[in-house]
Amino acid sequence: MKKRVLFSPLAIIISIAFLLSSTSLYAQEKEKKIMLKVPVCFATVLPGLGTTMPWVAERIEVASGGSLRMKVYEPGKLVAPFEILDAVSKGKINGGYSISGYWAGKIPAAPIFSAIPFGPEAGEFLAWMYYGNGMKLYQEMYDQAGYNIKVFLCGIIAPETSGWFSKPINSLEELKGLRMRFYGLGGKALERLGVSTSILPGGEIFPALEKKAIEATEFSMPAIDKRLGFHKVTKYNYFPGWHQQATVFELLINKDVYNSMSAQQKMIMELITKAATVDAFAMTEAIQAAAMRENVEKHGVKIMYWSQEMLDAFHTAWKETAEEQANEDPFFKKVWDDISAFRAEYKLWQTYGFLPRPEPPK
């Protein structure tokens, strides 16, 4: 009798443990396994632009216990870069990695969620996105435009260069008529100053420069531009990147696929995209100085810095562009008013919290 009493609690504990483990195994079996096929708009050899999705793909299976996997496709291998949004929305593919400014022709407000001339910088941009109304408005934009998309912020980089030119640019007059590859809202501002801008995917820029279809270009940060070989055909690299003080990237998931995910899978998506964003930022910050030095010492590149007169002209052109865009598109105005209010509040912290910028070297 005594043995039976002593054994009874042990038996109960074993039974509970068995039931819990069985329930856990059953839950894992019931959780739908999802393979995310993700074409990217940037070659995966480009640090910070193309490396972010492979970084996610290498980790997502382990993080999810095998329920989520990802296969990354180089630009054009599965879907052309400028077709990613439509393909994901229609379910032709279940994921895609891009930059929202590529959809400006379809959604006028889209470029705001990628890069804004004259700031915000990376920290402020992420603050608005995650703790202001940025992500809410980002998703609302796609919903309102009729796209069957769940959007994740996935990757951010700090300032880009302002562009590569074949000769020094000393006045606004020298910009007039210039054929230049230029991205997003900054491109619209430059058009007000007489520049003829076009948007080309990264892989098409060097051939266009070589064939003189364009005379100048901007693309990204020094270490990224170096991989594309711009220094071989243009020797004047201008700073600061007034048009893109920070650049945000997006992972698009077909909303039906996202809605089919378990709560655990959705949480993994949220956490892994945030982790990838931090990694992209840190890695790209670490490699720029060496690339700039190599451009100068090995390739004869001249690092240039815009005069205050030129920066003031760019700023004026941008303010006029923003006002025009807000007047033409109600949703652009909604987003622009929101981020402007956030930045006005942030300004107090920015002014007192950070050291003043040093003067650029002469």
C-alpha positions as a printed NumPy array, in Angstrom:
array([[  0.   ,   0.   ,   0.   ],
       [  2.864,   2.334,   0.955],
       [  4.587,   1.67 ,  -2.381],
       [  1.426,   2.533,  -4.277],
       [  1.099,   5.891,  -2.465],
       [  4.759,   6.804,  -3.138],
       [  4.482,   5.79 ,  -6.75 ],
       [  1.315,   7.698,  -7.441],
       [  2.809,  11.265,  -7.594],
       [  5.707,  10.021,  -9.746],
       [  3.256,   8.403, -12.116],
       [  1.263,  11.623, -12.349],
       [  4.405,  13.682, -13.115],
       [  5.479,  11.237, -15.819],
       [  1.99 ,  11.247, -17.324],
       [  1.857,  15.063, -17.404],
       [  5.332,  15.268, -18.973],
       [  4.287,  12.737, -21.605],
       [  1.103,  14.651, -22.382],
       [  2.951,  17.984, -22.653],
       [  5.626,  16.545, -24.941],
       [  2.973,  14.871, -27.071],
       [  1.038,  18.14 , -27.319],
       [  4.225,  20.008, -28.288],
       [  5.068,  17.457, -30.973],
       [  1.487,  17.607, -32.249],
       [  1.639,  21.391, -32.42 ],
       [  4.878,  21.221, -34.404],
       [  3.358,  18.728, -36.794],
       [  0.279,  20.929, -37.217],
       [  2.321,  24.089, -37.876],
       [  2.42 ,  24.629, -41.619],
       [  5.89 ,  24.525, -43.158],
       [  6.456,  27.464, -45.484],
       [  9.156,  27.949, -48.101],
       [  9.565,  31.64 , -48.906],
       [ 10.89 ,  32.143, -52.438],
       [ 12.338,  35.625, -52.455],
       [ 13.688,  37.354, -55.568],
       [ 15.79 ,  40.408, -54.74 ],
       [ 16.306,  43.638, -56.629],
       [ 20.005,  43.935, -55.684],
       [ 22.743,  41.423, -56.487],
       [ 23.683,  39.483, -53.38 ],
       [ 27.36 ,  40.47 , -53.757],
       [ 26.477,  44.061, -52.866],
       [ 27.121,  44.608, -49.14 ],
       [ 24.106,  45.882, -47.222],
       [ 21.871,  45.936, -50.278],
       [ 22.083,  42.396, -51.563],
       [ 23.551,  40.615, -48.536],
       [ 20.587,  41.15 , -46.206],
       [ 18.305,  38.457, -47.596],
       [ 20.994,  35.745, -47.649],
       [ 21.688,  36.699, -44.01 ],
       [ 18.01 ,  36.066, -43.208],
       [ 17.863,  32.894, -45.308],
       [ 20.852,  31.405, -43.434],
       [ 19.118,  31.867, -40.061],
       [ 15.368,  31.589, -40.503],
       [ 15.189,  27.784, -40.645],
       [ 17.087,  27.351, -37.376],
       [ 15.173,  30.185, -35.707],
       [ 11.817,  28.656, -36.682],
       [ 12.706,  25.062, -35.862],
       [ 12.375,  24.189, -39.536],
       [  8.885,  25.578, -40.113],
       [ 10.134,  28.536, -42.188],
       [ 12.725,  28.347, -44.935],
       [ 13.843,  30.857, -47.535],
       [ 15.386,  30.612, -50.996],
       [ 16.864,  33.808, -52.444],
       [ 16.906,  34.516, -56.188],
       [ 19.292,  36.947, -57.874],
       [ 17.827,  39.931, -59.765],
       [ 15.948,  38.814, -62.86 ],
       [ 16.266,  35.075, -62.138],
       [ 12.68 ,  34.63 , -60.989],
       [ 11.132,  38.076, -61.408],
       [ 12.529,  41.324, -62.817],
       [ 13.356,  43.844, -60.048],
       [ 10.648,  46.334, -61.016],
       [  7.997,  43.57 , -61.15 ],
       [  8.464,  42.267, -57.608],
       [  5.592,  44.198, -56.01 ],
       [  2.96 ,  43.037, -58.507],
       [  4.251,  39.463, -58.536],
       [  4.087,  39.155, -54.729],
       [  0.67 ,  40.782, -54.528],
       [ -0.803,  38.448, -57.17 ],
       [  0.74 ,  35.368, -55.572],
       [  3.05 ,  34.522, -58.474],
       [  5.762,  34.499, -55.81 ],
       [  5.234,  34.57 , -52.063],
       [  7.979,  37.031, -51.155],
       [ 10.256,  39.69 , -52.584],
       [ 12.981,  42.069, -51.425],
       [ 13.121,  45.584, -52.768],
       [ 12.995,  49.291, -52.036],
       [  9.696,  51.148, -51.987],
       [ 10.871,  54.012, -54.184],
       [ 10.8  ,  51.657, -57.158],
       [  6.998,  51.834, -57.003],
       [  6.767,  55.636, -57.302],
       [  5.026,  55.337, -60.674],
       [  2.265,  53.272, -59.064],
       [  2.141,  54.844, -55.582],
       [  3.372,  58.462, -55.318],
       [  3.982,  58.225, -51.548],
       [  6.102,  55.07 , -51.794],
       [  9.538,  56.782, -51.917],
       [  8.984,  58.391, -48.488],
       [  9.371,  54.959, -46.896],
       [ 12.799,  54.435, -48.456],
       [ 14.74 ,  57.714, -48.367],
       [ 13.979,  61.38 , -47.765],
       [ 16.233,  64.213, -48.917],
       [ 17.956,  66.096, -46.071],
       [ 17.044,  63.471, -43.496],
       [ 15.986,  61.788, -41.353],
       [ 19.214,  59.955, -40.621],
       [ 19.127,  56.247, -39.74 ],
       [ 18.356,  56.525, -36.01 ],
       [ 15.583,  59.045, -36.493],
       [ 14.146,  57.117, -39.444],
       [ 13.921,  53.905, -37.41 ],
       [ 12.42 ,  55.821, -34.49 ],
       [  9.593,  57.083, -36.706],
       [  9.113,  53.734, -38.394],
       [  8.976,  51.587, -35.257],
       [  7.791,  54.008, -32.566],
       [  6.025,  56.687, -34.583],
       [  3.394,  56.002, -37.23 ],
       [  5.833,  54.907, -39.945],
       [  5.105,  51.171, -40.131],
       [  1.369,  51.715, -39.682],
       [  1.314,  54.163, -42.6  ],
       [  3.647,  51.928, -44.641],
       [  1.18 ,  49.038, -44.437],
       [ -1.772,  51.367, -44.958],
       [ -0.195,  52.631, -48.168],
       [ -0.097,  49.159, -49.708],
       [ -3.572,  48.295, -48.415],
       [ -5.074,  51.5  , -49.769],
       [ -3.44 ,  50.959, -53.161],
       [ -5.01 ,  47.488, -53.375],
       [ -1.864,  45.373, -52.942],
       [ -2.194,  42.017, -51.181],
       [  1.036,  42.603, -49.261],
       [  2.429,  42.39 , -45.751],
       [  5.429,  44.7  , -45.526],
       [  8.425,  44.365, -43.212],
       [ 11.174,  46.907, -42.802],
       [ 14.271,  44.8  , -43.438],
       [ 17.557,  46.635, -43.718],
       [ 18.798,  50.191, -43.393],
       [ 21.996,  51.905, -44.463],
       [ 23.423,  55.309, -43.588],
       [ 24.258,  58.119, -46.078],
       [ 25.007,  57.39 , -49.698],
       [ 27.368,  59.369, -51.86 ],
       [ 25.797,  62.219, -53.776],
       [ 26.944,  60.899, -57.114],
       [ 29.705,  60.107, -59.579],
       [ 30.629,  62.68 , -62.235],
       [ 33.163,  62.774, -65.035],
       [ 34.142,  66.374, -64.21 ],
       [ 33.819,  68.792, -61.277],
       [ 30.452,  70.495, -60.844],
       [ 30.981,  74.05 , -59.625],
       [ 27.651,  75.673, -60.37 ],
       [ 23.972,  74.97 , -60.93 ],
       [ 24.473,  75.907, -64.571],
       [ 26.726,  72.86 , -65.033],
       [ 23.895,  70.565, -63.892],
       [ 21.449,  71.72 , -66.534],
       [ 20.848,  69.097, -69.203],
       [ 23.   ,  66.514, -67.423],
       [ 21.763,  62.948, -68.003],
       [ 21.98 ,  61.196, -64.658],
       [ 20.751,  58.04 , -62.989],
       [ 19.168,  59.234, -59.753],
       [ 16.872,  57.628, -57.223],
       [ 13.588,  58.625, -55.684],
       [ 12.522,  61.962, -54.313],
       [ 16.012,  63.4  , -54.707],
       [ 15.731,  62.758, -58.429],
       [ 12.53 ,  64.799, -58.574],
       [ 14.301,  67.644, -56.798],
       [ 17.215,  67.537, -59.266],
       [ 14.807,  67.701, -62.197],
       [ 13.746,  71.132, -60.934],
       [ 17.358,  72.186, -61.427],
       [ 17.456,  71.005, -65.035],
       [ 18.947,  67.523, -64.581],
       [ 17.469,  64.788, -66.79 ],
       [ 17.097,  61.853, -64.388],
       [ 16.271,  58.191, -64.918],
       [ 16.063,  55.228, -62.555],
       [ 18.056,  52.148, -63.514],
       [ 18.612,  48.9  , -61.587],
       [ 22.149,  48.558, -60.236],
       [ 23.318,  46.077, -62.859],
       [ 22.41 ,  48.4  , -65.732],
       [ 24.22 ,  51.507, -64.508],
       [ 27.836,  50.736, -65.46 ],
       [ 26.988,  49.774, -69.075],
       [ 24.916,  52.964, -69.385],
       [ 27.847,  55.057, -68.138],
       [ 30.293,  53.237, -70.387],
       [ 28.102,  53.776, -73.462],
       [ 27.437,  57.398, -72.394],
       [ 23.692,  56.819, -72.286],
       [ 24.014,  58.632, -68.949],
       [ 26.765,  61.056, -67.961],
       [ 26.629,  60.675, -64.172],
       [ 25.076,  58.45 , -61.554],
       [ 24.338,  57.931, -57.899],
       [ 23.628,  54.512, -56.486],
       [ 24.706,  53.826, -52.933],
       [ 27.55 ,  53.907, -50.391],
       [ 31.253,  53.902, -51.445],
       [ 31.863,  50.193, -50.746],
       [ 28.766,  49.273, -52.746],
       [ 29.513,  51.614, -55.642],
       [ 33.052,  50.222, -55.784],
       [ 31.683,  46.751, -56.489],
       [ 29.861,  48.169, -59.508],
       [ 33.017,  49.78 , -60.911],
       [ 31.872,  53.38 , -61.266],
       [ 35.44 ,  54.551, -60.549],
       [ 36.524,  53.069, -63.863],
       [ 34.551,  55.602, -65.919],
       [ 33.949,  58.532, -63.52 ],
       [ 36.529,  60.024, -61.165],
       [ 34.66 ,  62.672, -59.152],
       [ 32.703,  61.246, -56.233],
       [ 30.549,  63.878, -54.517],
       [ 29.42 ,  64.063, -50.888],
       [ 27.338,  64.482, -48.752],
       [ 24.452,  62.269, -49.863],
       [ 21.822,  64.961, -49.288],
       [ 19.195,  62.921, -51.126],
       [ 19.611,  59.75 , -49.021],
       [ 20.872,  60.317, -45.504],
       [ 19.395,  56.912, -44.701],
       [ 17.852,  54.254, -46.932],
       [ 15.292,  51.687, -45.815],
       [ 14.61 ,  48.359, -47.56 ],
       [ 11.526,  46.165, -47.535],
       [ 10.658,  42.487, -47.412],
       [  7.267,  41.948, -49.035],
       [  5.253,  38.834, -48.185],
       [  2.039,  37.842, -49.942],
       [ -0.661,  38.627, -47.38 ],
       [ -2.472,  35.293, -47.83 ],
       [  0.795,  33.504, -47.062],
       [  1.457,  35.75 , -44.081],
       [ -2.065,  35.231, -42.724],
       [ -1.564,  31.46 , -42.95 ],
       [  1.446,  31.652, -40.63 ],
       [  1.179,  30.621, -36.996],
       [  1.622,  33.219, -34.24 ],
       [  5.13 ,  31.847, -33.678],
       [  6.069,  32.151, -37.346],
       [  4.775,  35.732, -37.473],
       [  6.852,  36.604, -34.419],
       [  9.937,  35.07 , -36.02 ],
       [  9.361,  37.207, -39.126],
       [  9.133,  40.328, -36.978],
       [ 12.244,  39.539, -34.962],
       [ 14.463,  38.304, -37.78 ],
       [ 13.737,  41.336, -39.987],
       [ 14.645,  43.648, -37.105],
       [ 17.852,  41.696, -36.509],
       [ 18.695,  41.891, -40.223],
       [ 18.142,  45.646, -40.144],
       [ 20.674,  46.092, -37.335],
       [ 23.182,  43.821, -39.072],
       [ 22.922,  45.679, -42.399],
       [ 23.437,  49.016, -40.681],
       [ 26.423,  47.917, -38.599],
       [ 28.156,  46.041, -41.405],
       [ 27.887,  48.84 , -43.956],
       [ 29.097,  51.442, -41.461],
       [ 32.206,  49.332, -40.857],
       [ 33.444,  49.168, -44.453],
       [ 33.039,  52.647, -46.002],
       [ 36.271,  54.371, -44.959],
       [ 38.453,  51.607, -46.418],
       [ 36.548,  51.747, -49.705],
       [ 36.929,  55.527, -49.93 ],
       [ 40.661,  55.275, -49.223],
       [ 41.104,  52.587, -51.88 ],
       [ 39.188,  54.668, -54.427],
       [ 41.554,  57.563, -53.85 ],
       [ 44.869,  55.695, -53.532],
       [ 44.387,  52.953, -56.132],
       [ 41.884,  54.353, -58.612],
       [ 42.583,  58.08 , -58.655],
       [ 39.133,  59.08 , -57.469],
       [ 38.726,  62.632, -56.191],
       [ 36.445,  62.929, -53.165],
       [ 34.425,  66.125, -53.491],
       [ 32.143,  67.984, -51.077],
       [ 29.328,  70.216, -52.274],
       [ 29.625,  73.913, -51.476],
       [ 27.067,  75.432, -49.129],
       [ 25.614,  77.305, -52.1  ],
       [ 24.943,  74.037, -53.941],
       [ 23.516,  72.339, -50.845],
       [ 21.199,  75.294, -50.29 ],
       [ 20.009,  75.001, -53.896],
       [ 19.342,  71.279, -53.492],
       [ 17.458,  71.968, -50.262],
       [ 15.275,  74.634, -51.862],
       [ 14.507,  72.335, -54.792],
       [ 13.569,  69.568, -52.358],
       [ 11.222,  71.765, -50.301],
       [  9.443,  72.817, -53.496],
       [  9.23 ,  69.167, -54.597],
       [  7.783,  68.015, -51.267],
       [  5.158,  70.755, -51.335],
       [  4.211,  69.889, -54.907],
       [  3.953,  66.155, -54.143],
       [  1.796,  66.849, -51.086],
       [ -0.54 ,  69.031, -53.136],
       [ -0.896,  66.379, -55.839],
       [ -1.418,  63.262, -53.705],
       [ -3.524,  63.14 , -50.485],
       [ -1.742,  60.101, -49.075],
       [  1.676,  61.625, -49.717],
       [  0.458,  64.66 , -47.762],
       [ -0.785,  62.446, -44.926],
       [  2.573,  60.731, -44.583],
       [  4.577,  63.903, -45.127],
       [  2.629,  65.767, -42.443],
       [  3.106,  62.87 , -40.024],
       [  6.856,  62.518, -40.44 ],
       [  7.301,  66.294, -40.443],
       [  5.509,  66.509, -37.078],
       [  7.659,  63.658, -35.731],
       [ 10.839,  65.367, -36.904],
       [  9.817,  68.705, -35.375],
       [  9.442,  66.96 , -32.001],
       [ 12.674,  64.956, -32.446],
       [ 14.586,  68.155, -33.257],
       [ 14.888,  69.132, -29.588],
       [ 16.673,  65.868, -28.753],
       [ 18.774,  66.016, -31.916],
       [ 19.933,  69.579, -31.226],
       [ 21.017,  68.988, -27.636],
       [ 21.926,  65.297, -27.67 ],
       [ 24.475,  65.081, -30.472],
       [ 27.879,  66.621, -31.014],
       [ 28.132,  69.164, -33.85 ],
       [ 29.338,  67.815, -37.174],
       [ 32.999,  68.522, -37.947],
       [ 33.816,  70.61 , -41.   ],
       [ 34.627,  68.505, -44.093],
       [ 38.362,  68.289, -44.912],
       [ 39.612,  70.906, -47.364]])
